[in-house]
Amino acid sequence: MALSIQSLLILFTTLLLKETLVVAETCSNCFTHSRAAYYPNSDEQGTDVGACGFGSFGATINGGDVSAVSDLYRNGVGCGACYQVRCTNSNYCSDKGVTVVITDQGSSHDTDFILSQRAFGGMAQTKDAAASLLALGVVDIEYRRYPNKNITIKIDENSNYPHYFAFVLWYQQGDKDITAVQLCETQNFVCKLLDRSHGAVWTTNSPPSGPLSLRMLLSGEDGDESWIIPVNNIPENWKGGETYDTGVQINV
C-alpha cells in the first residue's frame, strides 16, 4: 500500500529530527570557526594585568600559552577555561594547534581570541611557519573546549589566614561553566557559598576552619546543573600564593 504524501513528510521529518539530535549529542567535540590575533606588545607570554584576576601568574600559567577572549569572557565566567585553538591555513598550521587558558578580556579585528605570541606561534608546523603566522597578525582559526589538566586552585597572595580567603580556578574544561562555588569543612560538612569578586576570583571574609573542600556548580547552556566535589582537599594551614591540585578534570 503506497504511503500518502503526508505520511512521507512525517517520516522524513522524524528521521531528520533524529539525525539532528544525534549530531547535537556528539557535537561537544565540534570546532567553532573564528579569527585570532596576538598581543603585539607582549614578549612571548601573556599579560600580568588580565581581567580574570590571575595577576602575574596570568602571564606564565600553562607555560605562557594563554589568551584573552571577547564574547567567551562572559563577565568572568569564561576565565580559566581551556580551549584547543588551531589555525586553518594548511601552508603554516599544524593539525594539533595549541591549548590555551583564558586569562583576560579583549578583542581585535573581529576576533574571538587574542593569544600570547608563544601560543600564536604554537599553532604553526615549524619555527619558520610561526614567523610567517606572526607576520600575518590575524588568522582564521577553529576552536573547542578541551580537557587538558586537573582543575587547580591558586590562593591569592592577599589572602590572610584564617580571616580572608581568596583564590582563582585554573584549567576549567568541558562544555559547562563553574557558576557557583562552596567552601566546606571536611569534618562536619558545613558549607559556605563564596562570592565572585571579579573574573575568576572567589572570596570570603570568614572562611570555615580545618581542612577544606570545594563544591563547584557546573551549569550548561541547556539549563542542566550539577555539583562536583574535587578529590583533593585544601590543607588546614593554607597559605597565600600556594597552588593545590583538585585531582579532577571536567569532561562534560
C-alpha positions in Angstrom: 0.0 0.0 0.0 1.5 3.3 -1.1 2.3 5.9 1.5 0.5 9.2 1.3 2.4 12.4 0.7 1.5 13.5 4.3 2.9 10.2 5.7 6.1 10.6 3.7 6.6 14.1 5.0 6.0 12.9 8.6 8.5 10.1 8.2 11.1 12.4 6.6 10.7 15.0 9.4 11.1 12.3 12.1 14.3 11.0 10.5 15.7 14.5 10.1 14.9 15.3 13.8 16.6 12.1 15.0 19.7 12.9 12.9 19.8 16.4 14.3 19.6 15.1 17.9 22.5 12.7 17.2 24.6 15.5 15.9 23.8 17.7 18.9 24.6 14.9 21.3 28.0 14.2 19.7 29.0 17.8 18.9 30.6 18.6 22.2 33.9 18.0 20.4 33.0 20.1 17.4 35.1 23.1 16.4 33.8 26.6 16.0 35.2 28.8 13.3 36.5 32.3 14.2 39.6 34.5 14.0 42.6 35.1 16.3 45.2 37.8 16.8 48.0 38.1 19.3 49.3 40.6 21.9 51.6 42.9 19.8 53.3 44.3 22.9 54.0 41.0 24.7 57.3 39.3 24.6 56.3 35.6 24.3 53.9 35.2 27.1 50.6 36.8 28.1 49.8 39.8 30.3 50.1 40.1 34.1 47.2 42.6 34.4 44.4 40.5 32.9 40.7 41.0 33.7 40.5 37.5 35.1 42.4 38.4 38.3 45.3 35.9 37.8 47.9 38.6 38.5 51.5 37.9 37.5 50.6 34.2 37.1 48.3 35.2 34.2 51.4 35.6 32.0 53.1 32.3 32.9 50.2 29.8 33.6 50.1 26.9 31.1 53.7 27.7 30.1 52.6 31.1 28.7 50.0 29.6 26.3 47.3 32.0 27.3 44.7 34.1 25.6 42.2 37.0 26.0 38.7 36.5 24.7 35.8 38.7 23.8 32.3 37.1 23.9 33.7 34.0 25.6 34.7 36.1 28.6 31.0 36.3 29.7 31.5 38.6 32.8 34.3 36.4 34.1 32.6 33.0 33.9 34.9 32.1 31.0 38.1 32.8 33.0 40.4 29.8 33.4 38.7 27.8 30.7 40.9 25.6 28.4 40.5 25.7 24.6 42.2 23.9 21.7 42.8 26.6 19.1 44.2 25.8 15.6 44.6 28.0 12.6 43.3 26.8 9.2 46.0 27.7 6.7 47.4 24.4 5.7 50.7 26.0 4.5 51.6 27.1 8.0 49.3 25.5 10.6 49.5 22.1 12.4 46.5 19.8 12.9 47.0 19.9 16.7 47.2 23.6 17.2 47.7 24.9 20.8 45.8 24.6 24.1 45.3 27.9 25.8 43.9 29.1 29.2 41.7 32.2 29.3 43.3 34.9 31.5 42.0 38.2 30.1 39.2 40.0 28.1 39.8 41.7 24.8 39.1 41.8 21.1 40.7 42.9 17.9 39.8 42.8 14.2 36.6 40.8 14.8 38.5 38.1 16.7 37.3 35.8 19.5 40.9 35.2 20.7 44.0 37.4 21.3 46.7 34.9 22.0 50.1 35.4 23.6 52.9 35.4 21.0 54.0 32.0 22.3 50.5 30.5 21.8 50.0 32.2 18.4 53.3 30.8 17.1 52.5 27.4 18.7 49.8 26.8 16.1 52.4 26.6 13.4 54.1 23.5 11.9 57.7 24.9 12.2 59.6 27.9 13.5 59.7 29.4 10.0 55.9 28.9 9.7 55.5 30.5 13.1 57.3 33.6 11.9 55.0 33.7 8.9 51.9 33.5 11.1 53.2 36.3 13.3 53.8 38.4 10.2 50.1 37.9 9.2 48.9 39.2 12.6 45.4 37.9 12.3 44.4 34.4 11.1 41.3 32.3 10.6 41.0 29.6 13.3 38.8 26.9 14.8 38.4 26.2 18.5 36.8 24.0 21.0 36.7 23.5 24.8 39.4 21.0 25.7 40.3 18.8 28.7 44.0 19.5 29.5 44.9 19.4 33.1 43.3 18.9 36.5 41.5 22.0 37.8 43.9 23.8 40.1 43.3 26.2 42.9 45.6 29.2 43.2 45.4 31.0 46.6 45.6 34.8 46.1 48.7 36.4 47.7 46.5 38.8 49.6 44.7 36.0 51.5 45.2 36.3 55.2 44.9 33.0 57.2 42.4 32.5 58.8 40.5 35.7 58.2 40.3 36.3 54.5 40.4 33.6 51.7 40.6 34.4 48.0 41.5 32.1 45.1 41.2 31.6 41.4 40.5 28.4 39.5 42.8 27.3 36.6 42.3 24.8 33.8 38.5 24.7 33.6 37.3 22.2 30.9 34.2 20.7 29.4 31.1 22.4 27.9 29.7 23.6 31.2 30.8 26.6 33.3 31.6 26.9 37.0 28.9 29.3 38.1 29.0 28.9 41.9 31.5 27.6 44.5 31.0 26.4 48.1 33.8 26.1 50.6 33.1 23.3 53.1 34.6 22.0 56.4 35.6 18.4 55.8 34.8 17.2 59.3 31.2 18.4 59.8 30.3 19.3 56.1 29.3 22.9 56.9 29.5 24.8 53.7 29.6 28.5 52.8 28.7 29.9 49.4 31.5 32.2 48.1 31.4 35.5 46.3 32.8 36.0 42.8 34.5 39.4 43.3 35.7 39.7 39.6 36.9 37.5 36.8 37.8 34.0 38.2 38.4 35.3 41.8 36.3 33.7 44.6 36.4 35.2 48.1 35.1 35.0 51.6 35.9 37.2 54.7 35.2 34.4 57.2 36.4 31.0 55.8 35.5 27.8 57.5 38.1 26.2 59.7 40.1 23.0 59.4 40.8 21.1 56.1 38.6 22.4 53.4 36.9 21.0 50.3 35.3 22.7 47.4 31.9 22.1 45.8 31.6 23.6 42.3 28.3 24.1 40.4 28.5 23.2 36.7 25.9 24.9 34.6 25.2 24.2 30.9 23.5 26.4 28.2 20.6 23.9 28.3 19.9 24.7 31.9 21.4 21.4 33.2 23.2 21.8 36.5 25.3 19.5 38.7 27.7 19.8 41.7 31.1 18.3 41.5 33.4 17.7 44.5 37.2 17.5 43.9 39.2 14.5 45.1 41.8 16.5 47.0 41.2 18.9 49.9 42.8 22.3 50.8 45.0 21.8 53.8 44.1 23.3 57.1 47.0 25.7 57.2 46.6 27.1 53.7 48.9 29.9 52.6 48.6 32.8 50.1 50.4 32.2 46.9 50.2 28.4 47.0 48.5 26.1 44.4 46.6 23.0 45.1 45.6 20.3 42.6 41.9 19.3 42.9 42.5 16.0 41.3 39.6 16.3 38.9 39.0 17.2 35.2 35.6 18.2 33.9 34.7 16.4 30.6 31.0 17.2 30.5 
